[in-house]
Every structure is written in C-alpha cells, then in structure tokens.
Amino acid sequence: MLQVNFLRENKEMVIEGFRKRNFSDENLLIIDSIISLDDERKSIQKSLDDKLSISNQTAAKIGQLLKNGEKLAAETAKADVSSLKTEISALEEKMRTIATELDNQMISLPNVPHESVAFGKTPEDNIVYQEWPTELPVLPETALPHWDLAKKYDIFDLELGTKITGAGFPVYRKKGARLQRALINFFIDQAVEQGFEEIIPPLMVNEASARGTGQIPDKEAQMYYVEKDDLYLIPTAEVPITNLYRDVILNEDQFPIKMTGYTPCFRREAGSYGAHVRGLNRVHQFDKVEIVVLEHPDRSYQTLQEMLKHVSSLMSKLELPYRILHLCGGDMGFASASTYDFEVYSAAQKRWLEVSSVSNFETFQANRLKLRYRDGSKKTQLAHTLNGSALALARIVAALIENNQTEEGILIPEALQPYTGFKILN
C-alpha cells in the first residue's frame, strides 16, 4: 500500500506512473480525493486534540473550585466538560468514518510502476528483455502435445483428477510423479546453494496475511476461501513466506534476507476453452518453488537482477529455450513496481508459456506488513520486498516432455537425472 505522504510529495510522479497503468483522468481524481480526506483528517484531529486539552484542563479545575466553595462555578465547569465530551464524541466518530474511507481509497490504489516500466495496455506491449540466442527447436509433424504424451506414458491424469476433485486438479503417476518430485528438489537445492533459507510454510493464511502481500482485495476472487475457519488457501508461497516478517523491525545489517519454499498453489482462475488452456497450461492446483528476498531499498534493483540470473540459470540447466519480458504498465500486477516474466518455448504447441514472474514490490507490501528496519540514525524505514517463481512446475513439465520427446520416450535433461534416477521416461 502506498503512503499518503508519498502521494502528497510525489503527486506528479504518481500520476505519470498511474498513466502507465492506463488510469483515466477520472480515475486519477482519487489522488486529490485522498489528499483532501487526509487534510480533513488532520483538521479534525487538531480540533479533537484542542477540545480534549480544554476538557482535561476544565475537569482538573472542578475539584479545586469545590474545595474553595465555588459550587456555582464548579457546576458550570461540569456542564462545560459534559458539552465538550459530546463534541469530542462526535469528532471521534467523524474521525473513524474518514479514517475508514481513507483506508478504503488507499488500499484500492496499485503500486506506482518503476521509471523503467514502459507504457502499454496488453501483453503484446511487453518489452522483450532477453531472447533465446539460437533458433527455436522444431519437432517432427508427428510430435504430440503434452496432454497426449501424458496418456501415452501415463505421466499425469486430468480425468482422474476431475473425478476426485474437479477440473484443473491433475494426478501425477509413476515416472510422472518422480519427475514432479525431482523438479521440486532440484529447484530447492539450487536456491539453497545460492544462499536462500528453505521454508516449509502453512498452505492456508488468514486475512491479515493475504492483505499484507496485496492478494486482498485485488485477487480475492481468485483465492479459495474456507469460510468456516476464515482462512484462504495460498495462491503462491510468497504470501506465507513474506508474512513471516509482518510487524517486524529489522536491523540494517540483516539484509538481504533470502528465503525459498516449495508449496502447492491454489487459484480459482476463470475458466476458458481452447488449446491455450489444455492439459497443464492452466490448472487450479500446481506445484511451485518460490524465492523471496527482503532487501535494503538502495540495493533492491541490484537484487532483482540477481534473481533474474538465478531463474535464468535454472532454465539453462533444464536445457529449455526461454525468453524474458519486462512487463508494461498495463500488464503488471497490482502490487508490483517492476516485473519480468520468463516464458519457455513449447515446441509441440509452437508458442511461449509463462513459467515465472520475478518482481520488485519496493515498499508497497512492506507498508501493509509494517515490515521495517532501523537505519544508521536508528530511525525506522520501510524495507523492500521481492519475489519470483523459481519455478512453477506445471508448464515446465509441459515444455520438458514436449520438447524432449523422441520415438523411444522423453529424454531427461542431464542436470535432472540425479534427481529422477532415470535418463528417459517411457
């Protein structure tokens, strides 16, 4: 969440940033509305403080007036205190109303895009940051998409998942299950080697946690909600892992704090039809390894580049053709200041599949989380938070089995073979 003072002090920059998110002139009026509400809040607070001070001073005199035998003056003072209490109560109620409205308006605002983020409305406006350096792989005309390969080699079963739960909940079987587990272990080990602390977090979070990382109210409709217990199934490990540091004040020398965790992820994405969502291209439950970094504001964009290098190394070790896109303002997530998407090329489907987003949220999540650090002068400042998929397995599995299919079976990348225990899936 943004801060009111930030809006007030950087109004033109905020307007320019929100135009990158395609805010209309009418939408931008919310900035003036917030500043006006904050001005009104401050004015009421001053009146409230003044009346409280007068009330306390008057109340303190009553005892002395009675002691001096000035009963009439004491009764007048009591009446004044009573009248002030009525006025104070009305002001307090008005303060609560304004504070609620101010909070509702502030929490509806997305993050301000970083200056490097381009204008744009759709994914077609995203900037290619890094491309696959050689020609994309070409498969024979007889090559199969991953949903057909799954049936041929008994890798996963979507129909069985539908029977057990519903559409979008795959069941992995035999070597397919081994491949899934191998990828999870490989991604975790690679992250740990890079200094990330492994975390096994809860798979459900409370509302405060979901609000802290920006899922509520922005993505509330996409989350599975357990009404009886007032809990949400996590859409990504980012939510519980980042919330480990909610309401925490760090020392400056603790940065960077690097964490990684594997979890299943649950998303109630709107249904659609066609080859682009067949098989594992879009599911409601999928496995993912997440990397999360808490960083000093001066170093967060350097850290973002280091995270990009880490995810790139995973793609290279899996021998998968990939590209990196720097998202435009219109395609960027609600809480992000800058996001890079990794896409892997599916040779059987002849298209790119998103497998990772790596983002810098700057202070947006930290403000909601009250995640701060003490600087050299011992003042508290908001930290920066970053996170990325490293990696999301469903589409990685899809690309792996499609791109590596042969007449004998599916070849396993060399880096993954110690984890699978086999060189070919057949």
C-alpha positions as CSV (number, residue, x, y, z in Angstrom):
1,M,0.0,0.0,0.0
2,L,1.2,3.5,-0.8
3,Q,1.6,6.2,1.9
4,V,-0.4,9.4,1.9
5,N,2.7,11.5,2.3
6,F,4.2,9.8,-0.7
7,L,1.2,10.7,-2.8
8,R,1.3,14.3,-1.5
9,E,5.1,14.8,-2.0
10,N,5.3,13.0,-5.4
11,K,1.9,13.7,-6.9
12,E,3.2,14.3,-10.5
13,M,5.3,11.2,-10.5
14,V,2.4,9.1,-9.1
15,I,0.1,10.5,-11.9
16,E,2.7,9.6,-14.5
17,G,3.1,6.1,-13.1
18,F,-0.7,5.5,-12.9
19,R,-1.0,6.7,-16.6
20,K,1.4,3.7,-17.3
21,R,-1.3,1.6,-15.7
22,N,-3.9,3.2,-18.0
23,F,-5.7,5.3,-15.4
24,S,-8.1,7.7,-17.0
25,D,-8.3,11.4,-15.9
26,E,-11.4,10.4,-13.9
27,N,-9.6,7.5,-12.2
28,L,-6.7,9.9,-11.3
29,L,-9.2,12.1,-9.3
30,I,-8.8,9.6,-6.4
31,I,-5.3,11.1,-5.7
32,D,-6.9,14.5,-4.9
33,S,-9.7,12.8,-3.0
34,I,-7.2,11.0,-0.8
35,I,-5.2,14.2,-0.1
36,S,-8.4,16.1,0.7
37,L,-9.5,13.4,3.1
38,D,-6.1,13.4,4.8
39,D,-6.3,17.2,5.1
40,E,-9.8,16.8,6.7
41,R,-8.5,14.1,9.0
42,K,-5.7,16.4,10.2
43,S,-8.0,19.3,10.7
44,I,-10.4,17.2,12.8
45,Q,-7.5,15.7,14.7
46,K,-6.4,19.2,15.7
47,S,-9.9,20.2,16.8
48,L,-10.1,16.9,18.7
49,D,-6.8,17.5,20.4
50,D,-7.7,21.1,21.3
51,K,-11.1,20.1,22.8
52,L,-9.5,17.2,24.7
53,S,-6.9,19.6,26.2
54,I,-9.6,22.1,27.2
55,S,-11.8,19.3,28.7
56,N,-8.9,17.9,30.7
57,Q,-7.9,21.4,32.0
58,T,-11.5,22.2,32.9
59,A,-12.1,18.9,34.6
60,A,-8.9,19.4,36.6
61,K,-10.3,22.7,38.0
62,I,-13.6,21.3,39.3
63,G,-12.1,19.8,42.4
64,Q,-10.3,23.0,43.3
65,L,-13.5,25.0,42.8
66,L,-15.4,22.8,45.1
67,K,-12.7,22.9,47.6
68,N,-12.8,26.7,47.5
69,G,-16.6,26.6,48.0
70,E,-17.3,27.9,44.5
71,K,-20.2,25.5,43.8
72,L,-21.8,27.5,41.0
73,A,-18.5,27.8,39.2
74,A,-17.9,24.1,39.7
75,E,-21.4,23.2,38.2
76,T,-20.7,25.5,35.2
77,A,-17.3,23.7,34.7
78,K,-19.1,20.3,34.9
79,A,-21.6,21.4,32.3
80,D,-18.8,22.7,30.0
81,V,-17.0,19.3,30.4
82,S,-20.2,17.4,29.5
83,S,-20.7,19.6,26.5
84,L,-17.1,19.1,25.4
85,K,-17.5,15.3,25.8
86,T,-20.5,15.4,23.4
87,E,-18.5,17.4,20.9
88,I,-15.4,15.1,21.3
89,S,-17.6,12.0,20.8
90,A,-18.9,13.5,17.6
91,L,-15.4,14.3,16.4
92,E,-14.1,10.9,17.2
93,E,-17.0,9.3,15.2
94,K,-16.2,11.6,12.3
95,M,-12.5,10.6,12.5
96,R,-13.4,6.9,12.4
97,T,-15.6,7.5,9.3
98,I,-12.9,9.5,7.5
99,A,-10.2,7.0,8.5
100,T,-12.2,4.1,7.1
101,E,-12.9,6.0,3.8
102,L,-9.2,7.0,3.6
103,D,-8.1,3.4,4.1
104,N,-10.6,2.1,1.6
105,Q,-9.3,4.5,-1.0
106,M,-5.7,3.9,-0.3
107,I,-5.9,0.1,-0.4
108,S,-7.6,0.3,-3.8
109,L,-4.5,2.0,-5.3
110,P,-2.0,-0.2,-7.1
111,N,1.8,0.3,-6.8
112,V,3.5,3.0,-8.8
113,P,5.5,1.5,-11.7
114,H,9.2,2.0,-11.7
115,E,10.6,4.6,-14.2
116,S,11.9,1.7,-16.3
117,V,8.4,0.3,-16.9
118,A,7.0,1.0,-20.4
119,F,3.6,2.4,-21.3
120,G,1.3,-0.3,-22.7
121,K,-2.1,-1.9,-22.3
122,T,-1.8,-5.6,-23.2
123,P,0.8,-8.4,-23.1
124,E,1.6,-7.5,-26.7
125,D,3.1,-4.2,-25.4
126,N,5.6,-6.0,-23.2
127,I,9.3,-5.4,-23.9
128,V,11.5,-8.4,-24.8
129,Y,14.4,-8.1,-22.3
130,Q,16.3,-11.2,-23.3
131,E,15.8,-13.6,-26.2
132,W,16.8,-17.2,-26.8
133,P,20.1,-16.8,-28.7
134,T,19.7,-19.6,-31.2
135,E,16.9,-20.9,-33.4
136,L,13.9,-22.3,-31.6
137,P,13.6,-26.1,-31.7
138,V,11.4,-27.6,-34.4
139,L,9.8,-31.0,-33.8
140,P,8.5,-33.5,-36.4
141,E,4.9,-33.1,-37.6
142,T,4.2,-36.3,-35.6
143,A,5.2,-34.6,-32.3
144,L,2.5,-34.7,-29.6
145,P,1.3,-32.0,-27.2
146,H,1.9,-32.8,-23.5
147,W,-1.7,-33.8,-22.9
148,D,-1.3,-36.6,-25.4
149,L,2.1,-37.6,-24.2
150,A,0.7,-37.8,-20.7
151,K,-1.7,-40.5,-21.8
152,K,0.9,-42.3,-23.9
153,Y,3.4,-42.6,-21.0
154,D,1.0,-42.4,-18.0
155,I,2.6,-39.2,-16.7
156,F,-0.5,-37.4,-15.3
157,D,-4.2,-37.9,-15.4
158,L,-6.6,-34.9,-15.6
159,E,-9.7,-37.1,-15.9
160,L,-8.9,-38.9,-12.7
161,G,-8.3,-35.5,-11.0
162,T,-11.7,-34.4,-12.2
163,K,-13.3,-37.5,-10.7
164,I,-11.6,-36.9,-7.4
165,T,-11.9,-33.1,-7.1
166,G,-12.9,-31.3,-10.3
167,A,-11.4,-29.8,-13.4
168,G,-7.9,-28.4,-13.1
169,F,-6.6,-30.8,-10.5
170,P,-4.1,-33.2,-12.1
171,V,-3.0,-36.5,-10.7
172,Y,0.7,-37.3,-11.4
173,R,1.6,-41.0,-11.7
174,K,4.6,-43.3,-11.9
175,K,7.6,-41.7,-13.6
176,G,5.5,-38.5,-14.0
177,A,5.3,-38.3,-10.2
178,R,9.0,-38.9,-9.9
179,L,9.7,-36.2,-12.5
180,Q,7.5,-33.8,-10.5
181,R,9.3,-34.5,-7.2
182,A,12.7,-34.4,-9.0
183,L,12.0,-30.8,-10.3
184,I,10.9,-29.7,-6.8
185,N,14.1,-31.0,-5.2
186,F,16.3,-29.6,-8.0
187,F,14.8,-26.1,-7.7
188,I,15.0,-26.1,-3.9
189,D,18.6,-27.4,-3.9
190,Q,19.6,-24.7,-6.5
191,A,18.1,-22.0,-4.3
192,V,19.8,-23.2,-1.1
193,E,23.1,-23.2,-3.0
194,Q,22.5,-19.5,-3.7
195,G,22.1,-18.8,0.0
196,F,18.3,-19.0,0.3
197,E,16.9,-20.3,3.6
198,E,14.4,-23.2,3.0
199,I,11.0,-22.6,4.5
200,I,8.0,-25.0,4.7
201,P,5.1,-22.6,5.3
202,P,1.4,-23.3,6.0
203,L,-0.8,-23.8,3.0
204,M,-3.6,-21.6,4.4
205,V,-3.4,-18.0,5.6
206,N,-5.6,-15.6,7.5
207,E,-6.9,-12.4,6.0
208,A,-4.2,-10.2,7.5
209,S,-1.6,-12.2,5.7
210,A,-3.4,-12.1,2.4
211,R,-3.9,-8.4,2.8
212,G,-0.3,-7.9,3.7
213,T,1.1,-9.1,0.4
214,G,-1.7,-7.5,-1.7
215,Q,-3.8,-10.5,-2.6
216,I,-6.8,-8.9,-0.8
217,P,-8.7,-7.0,-2.1
218,D,-7.1,-7.3,-5.6
219,K,-7.1,-11.1,-6.1
220,E,-9.7,-12.2,-3.5
221,A,-11.9,-13.7,-6.2
222,Q,-9.1,-15.9,-7.4
223,M,-8.4,-17.4,-3.9
224,Y,-10.1,-20.5,-2.4
225,Y,-11.8,-19.4,0.8
226,V,-12.5,-21.7,3.8
227,E,-15.5,-19.8,5.2
228,K,-15.9,-21.8,8.4
229,D,-12.4,-21.1,9.5
230,D,-12.0,-17.7,7.8
231,L,-8.8,-18.9,6.0
232,Y,-7.5,-18.7,2.4
233,L,-5.7,-21.4,0.5
234,I,-2.4,-19.8,-0.7
235,P,-2.2,-18.8,-4.4
236,T,1.6,-18.8,-4.0
237,A,4.2,-19.4,-1.3
238,E,5.1,-15.7,-1.5
239,V,2.1,-15.0,0.8
240,P,3.0,-17.0,3.9
241,I,6.8,-16.7,3.5
242,T,6.8,-12.9,3.2
243,N,4.4,-12.7,6.2
244,L,7.0,-14.3,8.4
245,Y,8.3,-10.8,8.8
246,R,4.9,-9.0,9.2
247,D,5.2,-6.5,12.1
248,V,8.9,-7.0,12.4
249,I,11.6,-4.3,12.7
250,L,15.0,-5.5,11.3
251,N,18.5,-4.2,11.8
252,E,20.1,-2.8,8.7
253,D,22.9,-5.4,8.7
254,Q,20.3,-8.3,8.4
255,F,19.8,-7.5,4.7
256,P,19.4,-9.3,2.4
257,I,17.0,-11.9,3.9
258,K,16.7,-14.7,1.3
259,M,14.0,-17.4,1.6
260,T,12.8,-20.2,-0.6
261,G,9.9,-22.6,-0.3
262,Y,8.0,-25.3,-2.1
263,T,4.2,-25.4,-1.9
264,P,1.2,-26.5,-3.8
265,C,-0.6,-23.4,-5.1
266,F,-4.4,-22.9,-5.5
267,R,-6.1,-20.5,-7.8
268,R,-9.7,-20.2,-8.8
269,E,-8.9,-18.8,-12.3
270,A,-11.8,-18.1,-14.6
271,G,-12.5,-20.9,-16.9
272,S,-11.9,-20.7,-20.7
273,Y,-11.6,-23.1,-23.5
274,G,-9.1,-23.9,-26.3
275,A,-5.6,-25.3,-26.8
276,H,-4.0,-22.5,-24.8
277,V,-5.5,-23.8,-21.6
278,R,-5.5,-27.5,-22.3
279,G,-3.6,-30.0,-20.2
280,L,-1.3,-28.3,-17.7
281,N,-1.4,-24.9,-19.4
282,R,-3.9,-23.7,-16.8
283,V,-4.8,-25.7,-13.7
284,H,-6.3,-24.8,-10.3
285,Q,-3.6,-26.6,-8.3
286,F,0.0,-26.7,-9.2
287,D,3.4,-27.0,-7.5
288,K,5.8,-24.1,-7.4
289,V,9.1,-23.2,-5.7
290,E,9.2,-19.6,-4.7
291,I,12.1,-17.3,-3.9
292,V,11.5,-14.3,-1.6
293,V,14.0,-11.5,-0.7
294,L,13.7,-8.7,1.9
295,E,16.2,-6.0,0.9
296,H,17.5,-2.6,1.7
297,P,15.9,0.0,-0.7
298,D,19.3,1.1,-2.0
299,R,20.1,-2.5,-3.3
300,S,16.7,-3.9,-4.3
301,Y,17.1,-3.4,-8.0
302,Q,20.5,-5.0,-8.0
303,T,18.9,-7.9,-6.1
304,L,16.2,-8.0,-8.8
305,Q,18.9,-8.6,-11.4
306,E,20.5,-11.3,-9.3
307,M,17.1,-13.1,-9.1
308,L,16.7,-12.9,-12.8
309,K,20.2,-14.5,-13.2
310,H,19.1,-17.3,-10.8
311,V,15.9,-18.1,-12.7
312,S,17.8,-17.9,-16.0
313,S,20.3,-20.5,-14.7
314,L,17.5,-22.9,-13.9
315,M,16.1,-22.6,-17.4
316,S,19.6,-23.2,-18.9
317,K,20.3,-26.2,-16.8
318,L,17.0,-27.7,-17.9
319,E,18.1,-27.0,-21.5
320,L,14.8,-25.2,-22.2
321,P,14.6,-22.3,-24.7
322,Y,13.3,-19.3,-22.9
323,R,12.9,-15.5,-23.1
324,I,12.4,-12.7,-20.6
325,L,9.8,-10.0,-20.9
326,H,9.8,-6.7,-19.0
327,L,6.1,-6.1,-18.4
328,C,4.4,-2.9,-19.5
329,G,2.3,-0.9,-17.0
330,G,-1.0,-2.3,-18.3
331,D,0.1,-6.0,-17.8
332,M,1.8,-5.6,-14.5
333,G,0.5,-7.0,-11.2
334,F,-1.3,-4.8,-8.7
335,A,1.4,-4.7,-6.1
336,S,4.5,-4.7,-8.4
337,A,6.7,-1.8,-9.2
338,S,8.6,-3.8,-11.8
339,T,8.0,-7.3,-13.1
340,Y,9.9,-9.6,-15.5
341,D,8.2,-12.7,-16.9
342,F,10.0,-15.8,-18.0
343,E,8.5,-17.7,-20.9
344,V,9.5,-21.2,-22.1
345,Y,9.0,-22.2,-25.7
346,S,6.8,-25.2,-26.2
347,A,7.9,-26.8,-29.5
348,A,4.9,-29.0,-29.8
349,Q,2.4,-26.2,-29.2
350,K,4.6,-23.8,-31.1
351,R,4.1,-21.0,-28.5
352,W,5.5,-19.4,-25.4
353,L,4.3,-20.4,-21.9
354,E,4.8,-18.2,-18.9
355,V,6.6,-20.1,-16.1
356,S,7.9,-17.4,-13.8
357,S,7.3,-13.8,-12.7
358,V,10.1,-12.0,-10.8
359,S,9.0,-8.7,-9.2
360,N,10.2,-5.9,-7.0
361,F,7.4,-4.5,-4.9
362,E,9.6,-1.8,-3.3
363,T,7.8,-0.6,-0.1
364,F,4.2,-1.5,-1.3
365,Q,4.0,-4.8,0.6
366,A,6.2,-3.6,3.4
367,N,3.9,-0.8,4.3
368,R,0.9,-3.2,4.5
369,L,3.1,-5.6,6.5
370,K,4.6,-3.0,8.7
371,L,8.0,-4.5,7.8
372,R,10.6,-2.0,8.7
373,Y,14.3,-1.7,9.5
374,R,16.4,0.7,11.6
375,D,18.8,2.8,9.5
376,G,22.1,4.3,10.7
377,S,20.3,7.1,12.6
378,K,18.1,4.4,14.3
379,K,15.0,5.7,12.5
380,T,12.6,3.1,11.2
381,Q,12.2,2.9,7.4
382,L,10.2,0.6,5.2
383,A,12.1,-2.4,3.6
384,H,11.7,-3.5,0.0
385,T,10.3,-6.9,-0.8
386,L,10.9,-9.0,-3.9
387,N,9.8,-12.4,-5.1
388,G,9.9,-14.8,-8.0
389,S,8.8,-18.2,-9.2
390,A,11.8,-20.5,-9.4
391,L,10.0,-22.3,-10.9
392,A,6.3,-23.1,-11.5
393,L,6.2,-26.8,-12.3
394,A,3.0,-27.3,-14.4
395,R,4.1,-25.6,-17.5
396,I,7.8,-26.6,-17.0
397,V,6.7,-30.2,-17.1
398,A,4.6,-29.5,-20.2
399,A,7.6,-28.0,-22.0
400,L,10.0,-30.6,-20.8
401,I,8.1,-33.6,-22.1
402,E,7.1,-31.9,-25.3
403,N,10.5,-30.6,-26.3
404,N,12.4,-33.7,-25.3
405,Q,10.1,-36.3,-26.9
406,T,11.7,-39.0,-29.1
407,E,10.5,-42.3,-30.6
408,E,12.0,-44.1,-27.6
409,G,10.5,-41.8,-25.0
410,I,11.1,-38.5,-23.3
411,L,14.7,-37.6,-22.6
412,I,15.6,-36.2,-19.2
413,P,18.0,-33.2,-19.0
414,E,21.4,-34.2,-17.6
415,A,21.1,-31.8,-14.6
416,L,17.9,-33.5,-13.6
417,Q,18.9,-37.1,-14.0
418,P,20.4,-37.5,-10.5
419,Y,17.0,-36.4,-9.1
420,T,14.8,-38.6,-11.3
421,G,17.0,-41.7,-11.2
422,F,16.3,-42.3,-14.9
423,K,17.5,-40.8,-18.2
424,I,14.4,-41.5,-20.3
425,L,10.7,-41.5,-19.4
426,N,9.0,-44.3,-21.3
